[in-house]
Amino acid sequence: MESSVEKIPDRRRWLGLVVISIAVALIIVDSTIVNVAIPSVVDELDITSTQVQWVQESYTLVFASLLLVFGTLADRFGRRRMLLIGVALFALSSVAAALAPSGEFLIASRVIQGLGGAMILPATLSLLNATFVGRERGIAFAVWGSTIGGMAAVGPLLGGWLTTDFSWRWAFGINLPLGILIVIGALLVVRESKADELRRVDAVGALLSVLLFTSLVFGLIEGRSYGWWATDRGAPDFWSLEVSPIPFVFALTALALVAFIAWGVHRQRQGRSTMIAFSLFRIGSFRNGNIAAMIVSLGEFGIILSLPLWLQNVLGYDALQTGLLLLALAGGSFIASGFAGASSGKLPAVWVVRGGILAEIVGLVVIGLVIAVDTPWWQTAIGLLIYGFGVGLATAQLTGVVLADVPVAQSGQASGTQSTSRQVGSALGIAILGTVLFSSLATQLDDTLPEQLTGGTRQQVIDLVVDSAGSAIPALDERSTEAGDAAREAFSSATRASAFTAAGFLTVGLLATLSLGGGRRRDDEAAPQAVGIER
């Protein structure tokens, strides 16, 4: 086994970066491409608003829950090997999603996609961390991060085109040829790497982490359906108590968190492997960076759930027009990627991150202020451009800040941890902002519906609009123009509330970055260390 980065030809390393970036693009595009296709999915498969959230969350939740597990397994069995398995599984499950005959089947396919995505993401970060050093590592991380920011915006455009000109099913089917391209490229130009020290997988810790994240997101999504305390709108068939199951689910979350930490610390004291290297949290940049990454991700990607629904169901855009408008976000991200690459090594990375988060906040505030039933496209585009610029800056540099002082030998666990922080933040963002959107929609619609609609009829209209995620608004227009106008006004108000809530979380994330350092690795100035590169 060779152990020096310097023996890898430059050209092959940079070609490997291209392949790794395409692999990252595959999973990020898929997490956003679905958003513009959701109204078409609702129409064809007749899914509810709760299922709309689960189409997103089933992917993100499994993704977040298993990143730590597969980060550790990649270090042990080979990072490129894990990447290849993940891409193959992701592509095959995408085909299953494209052929889904029902909402339940689609959600199940998304679960398997999340499994594949959880294999891919930590492997890509570990491969970069093991392949590049010094200023080149900063450039590689900037490319990796900018790919995330840019693809988060390109996804809706691609999804809009495929949904409008072909079918929403092609939004998933496109992953098969991309997956084949990545597998071929990885076999040709990406070298295998493993950790020098092989660690046993902490099975109990893995189980507790899955239980923790699953119960937390389940409670956040299903709370508005089952009631946060009392069973307001019914309960599962197996539930007979008057108290909602949600408080018990959150209690399980708290117990799982305590048990996960206690078990991990116990194993660490015994010198055994853990899901998270708790010793790494003694490193200030790693600890504070993970907190910031989670909060920032919570605010970043949650708003992407509500905007496409508002644009299509309130303003009447089709999927392609929605994707074209969201291209402003991509434009901002790509502009930021150029700035981030040029500033690498010249400006402290943490200042670039702070500037990016501030731009995101400004962009979301602009979007929130202009949202109305008759908003012209260019006003929304301005907010999205500013927001996208911020996403590109913050995402490109935050990874480097988080991993700044982490020893290369622990890069797999460290990158898995920071990826988990981001994905947990994204999952919470979709759950929380989705709950804000649909809860606000129900409240606002109750306030704005005509007074002559009373009792069961009024609640029926509210349930129809909320459960359809707004796609029933055009049909409601045919029955009552006044009710349709009220629904559009309520959906606009709810989307505005979601945007301002996201800006609030990003403000907290910005404050969290004040405790971060400059983002320079200790080993960047030293000679390259052994990283376990196989020929």
N, C-alpha and C positions, 0 to 999 in steps of 0.2 A: 504493500500500500504506500503510495507516494504521499507526501505531506506538505508540499510547498505550492503555494499559489503561483509562484514565479514560473513554474514549469508549464503552466497552461498558456498556450499561444494567445497573444492579445486578440487576434482576429476571432479566434474560436470563443473566447470569453465574451466578446461583445455580441457575437451572433447568438450565443447562449442567452444573453440578456434580452435580445429580441424575442426569442422563443418563450422565455419565462414571462415576459411582459404580455405576450399574446395569451398565455395560460391564465394570467391574472385578469386580463380583459374578458376572457370567456366567462368567468364566474361573476365578475362585476356587471357585465352587460346583462347577464341572465337575471341578476337581482333587480335590474331596473327596466329591462325590456318588457317585463310583464305588466308594468303599471299602465301603459297606454292600451294594452290589449285587454285589460280587465273588463271594461264595459262590454266588449264583444263576447268575452267568456261568460259574463252574467247573462247576456241575452241567449246564448246558445245552450249553456249548461244549467241555467236557471238557479244560480247559486245565491246565497244570502250575503248580507254585508259582513256577518261574522265569518263566513267562509271566504269572503274576499280577503279579510285580514289573514286567515289561515293559509291561503294560497301563498302569501308572502312569508308569513311567520313560520310555517312548517319548514321552509327552506332555511331561513335565517336562524331559527331556533336550533335545529340539528347542527347547522354550521357552527354556531357559537359553542354549543355543548361539547363538541368533539374536537375542536381545534387543539386543545391541550393534549388530548390522547394521541392524535396523529402527529403533532409536533414531536412528541417523545418517540413514537414508533419510527418516524422518518429519520431521526438521529441514529436510531439503533439499526434499522434494516436498510437504510439508504434513502437519501432525499429524492434523487431522481426516480428511483423505483416507486416511491410513494406518489410522486407527481404523475407518473405514467398510469398507475392503477387508478388514481383519482380522476384523471381526464377520461379514461375509458369508461369508468362507472358513471361519470357525469354525462357523457355523450349518450350512453345507452338509456339512462333514465330520462334524458331529454326527449328521446324518441317515444318513450312510454307516455310522457306528458303530452306530446303532440298528438297522440292517438287516444287521449283520455275521453271516455264516453260519459263521464259524470264528474261532479265536483269532488267527490270522495276519492276517485281514482287519480284525479289531477293532484290533489293534496298529497296522496301517497307517493306519487312520482316525484313531487317536490321534496319530500322527506329524503328520498334516495339521492336526489340532486345535492341536497345539503350535505349528505355523507361524502359524496365525491368532492364537493367544494372544500370541505374540512380537511381532506387529504392534500388538496392542491395548494392552498394559501400558505400554510406554515412551511411547506417544502420549498416554495419559491423564495421566501424570505431567507431561509437557512442557506439555500444555494447561493444567493447573492452575498450573504454575510461570510460564507466560506470561500468565495471566489475572488472578491474584491477587497482591497485594503486602501487606507489613506483617502486621498481626494477622490480616487476612482470609486470607492465605496459610496461616498456622498453623491456622486453623479448617478450611480446605479440605483440608489435608494430614491433619488429624485425622479428618475425615469419610472421606477416601479410605482411610486406614489402618484405621479402625474397621470399614469395609465389608469389608476383607480378613479381619480377625479374626472378625467376626460371621458372614460368609458361609461361612468355613471350618467353622463349626459348624452352620449351617442346612443346608448341603449334605447331610450324612448324614440329617437328618430328612426332607428332601424326597426323597432317594434311597430311604430306607426306606419311605416312603408309596407312592411310585411302584412300587417293586419288589414290595411286598406286595400292593397292591390291583390292580396292572396287570401290569407286567413290567419287568425290568431295562432293557429297551430304551427305555422311556420316560424313564429317567434321562438318556439322551442326546437323545431326541426333544424334550424340553422346551426345548432350546436354540433351536430354530427360531423359535417365537413370540417368545421373548425377544430374539433377534437382530433380528427385524423391528421390534420396539418401539424398540430402541436406534438402528437406522438412521434411523427416522423422527424420533426425538427429536434426534439429532445434527444432522440436516439443518435442523431448525427452530431450535434454540437454542444450538448450539455453533459458535463462529466459528472460521474457519480461521486457523492461525498457522504461520509458517515462521521459520527462523533468518535473521538479516540477512545473514550470510556463508554462502554455499553452499559446501560442502566435497565433494570427490570421495570416493567410497566406497573404502576400502582393501580391495580384493578379496583380496589375499594374507593380510592380517590376519584377514579374515572366515573364510577357509578354515582358517587355523591355529587360530582360536578354536573352530570347530566340531570340528576334529580333537582338540583338547585335551579338551574336555568329553565328547565321545563316547567316546573311549578310556578316560577315567577312570571314567565310570559303567559302561561295559561291563565293565571289569575287576572293579569292586566287585560287580556283580551275578552275573557268570558265574564268579567265583572259586570259589565253593562247588560249582559243577557240574563245572568242568574241573580243579579242584585249584589251590591257590595256588602250588605249585611243581611237584610231580609230577602226572601225569595220573591222579589218584585214581579218578575215576568216569567215565573216558572222555574223549574229545576230539572236536573237529569232524572230519568225514570227511576234510577236506583236510590234517589235521595228523598227521604221522608221528613226531615226536620224542617221547622219553620225558618231557622237560620240558614242563610245561603251557604253553599259549600266554599265560597271564595275565601272567607276568613280562615278556614281550615287549610286551604291551599297555601295561603300566605304564611301561616304558622309552620307548615311543612317546609316552605322556602327558608324561613329563619333557622329552623332546626338543621336543615341540610347545610346551610352556610356555616353554622357553628361547628357542626361535625366535620365538614371539609377542612376548615382551618385547624381544628384540634388534631385531626388525624394526620394532616400534613406536617404539622410541627412535631408531633410524636415520632413520625417516621424519620424526619430530618435529624432529630436528636439521636436516633439510633444509627444514623449514617446510612439510611436506606433511601431509595429513590422516591420522589414525590411528583405529583402532577405539576405543581408550581414550585420552582426553586425559591422557597421562602427567603433564603439568604440574599437573593437578588434585590429584595425590597429594602435592604439596608442601603442600597445605592440610591441616592436621592433622585437622580435623573430618571432612573427606571421606575421608581415608586410613583413619583409625582407625574411623570409622563404618562403612565398607564391610567391614572385618575383623569388626567386631562383628555386623553384619547377616548376614553369611554364617554365622557360628558359631551365632547365635541361630536362624536359619531351619533350620539342620541339626537342632537339637534340637526345634524347634517342631512341624514337620509330619510327621516320621518316625513318631511314635508313633500318628498317626491311621491308619497302615496296619495295625498289629497289633491295636488295640483292637476294631474291628468283627469281625475274624476270631475273636478270643477270646470276645467276647460271644455270637456266633452258634454257633460250633462247640463251645464248652466249656459255657457257661451255658444254651445252647438258646434264646436270644432269636431272634425273627424279625427281618427287616430293619426293620420299622416300630418295634418295641420298641427296637432298637438306636439308630435315629434319635432316638427320644424321649429315651433316656438321654443321648445326646450333645448334646441340646438344653441340658443344663446348661452345656456349654461355651459355647454361644451366649449363654445368659443372662449368664454372667460377662463375655463380650466386650461385650455391649450395656451392661451396667452400667459397664464401664470406659470405653466411648465417651462416656457422659455425663460421667464424671469428667474425662476427657481434654479434652473440649470446654470444660468449666467452668474448668479449670486453665490453659488456653491463655493465655500471656502473664503468668500469675501465678506459676507454678512453672517453674524451669528445665526445659526439655524432657528434658535428659539424666537428671535425677533421676526423672522420670516413667518413662523407659525402664528405668532400673535397678530401680525398684520393680516394674515389670511383669515383668521377667526373674526377679526374686526370687520373685514370686508363682507364676510358671510352675514354677520349681524345686520350691517347696513342694507345688504341686498334683501334680506328677509323682511326688514321693516318697510322697505320700499314696496315689496310685493304685498304685504299686509295692508298698507295704506291705499293701494290702488285697486284692490279686489272689490268688484261690484258686479252687478248683473249685466252691465254694458261696458266693461273695461276694454279699451282698445288694445290690440295685441302688443303695440310698441311699449306701452307702459309696463306691462308684465315683463317684456324682453329686457328692459333696462335693469330691473331688479334681478332677473336671472343672470344677466351678464356679470353684474357686481358679485352676486352670490357665487357664481361659478369660478370667478377669479379667486375668491377667497378659498373655495374648496381646493382648487389646484395648489395654491400656496401652502395651506395648512397640511393637506394630505401628503404632499411631496416631501416635506421636511420633518413631520412629526415622528416618523419611524426612526430617522437618524438620531433625533433627540432622545427618544426612549431607549434606544440600544447603544447610546453614546459610550457608556462605561462598562458594558457587559463583556466579559471575557468571551473570546470566540468559541471556546470549548463548550460554552453554555448557550450558544446562539440559538439552537433549536428550541430549547425550552423557553428562552427569553422571547424569541419571535413568536412562538405559539401563545405565550402569555399576552403579549401586546396585541396580537391579532384577535385573541379572545376578548380583550378589553374593548376593541373596536366593534367586534361583531355583537357582543353583549349590548353595547351602546346602540348599535343599529337596530337590534331586536327590540330593545326597550323603546327606541324612538318610534318604530312602527306601531308597537303596542300602545304606547302612551298617546302619541299624536293621533293615531287612528281612533282611540277611545275619545280623545278630545273632539275630534271631527264629528263622529257619529252621535256622541252625547249632546254636543252643542247643537247639532242639526235637529235632534228631537226636541230640545228645549226651545230653540228659535222658531221651529215650525209650529209648535204649539202656540207660541205667542203671535205669529203672523197669519195663521189661517183665518179665513172669514169666520165671524162669530156665529153665523147660522149653522156652521158645521159643529155639531155637539155630540157628546157621548161616544158611543161605539164607532160611529162613522168617522169622527175626528181622529180617534186613535188608530183606526184602520188606515187612514190616509198617511198618518205619521209613520206607522209601521211599514207601509208600502214603500215610501220614499227612503227610509233609513235602511230597511232590509235589502233594498235593491241598490244601495250605495248611490242613489240619485238617478239611476238609469230609468226609473219609472216616471220621471218628470215630464218628458214629452207626451206620454200616454195620459198623464194627469191633466195636461193642457186641453186634451180633447174633451174631457169630462167637465172641467171648470177652469177657465182662463185665470180667474182670480186665485184659485188654489195653486195652479201652476206657477203663477208669479210669486206667490208666497213661498213656494218650495225653492224657487231659484234664489230669492232673497235670503232665505234661511241657510241654504247651502253656501252661499257667498259669505255670510257671517261666520259660519262654522269653519270654512277654509281660512278666513282671516284669523280666527282664534287659534287655529293650528299653526299658522305662520308666526304669530307673535309668541306662542308657547315655545316653538323651536328657537326663536331669537333669544328668549329668556334662558333656555338651557345653554346656548352658545355663549351667552354672557357669563354664566357660571364657569364654563369651560375656559374662557379667556382669563378669568380671575385665577383659575387653577394653574395656568401656565406661568403666573408670576413667581412661582417657587422653583421654576426650572432653571438649569444652568445654561451654558452656551452651546451644548450639543456637540462637543468634540470628543472623540474616542481617545482613551488613554493609549491604546495600542496603535493609533494611527501614526504616531511619531516614531514608533519602534519598528524593528524588523518584523516581517511577516511571521506569524506563529503557525504552528502545525494545525492544520484544519482537517486532515483526513481526506485528501482528494485521491480518488482511485483513477488509475489509468485504464 
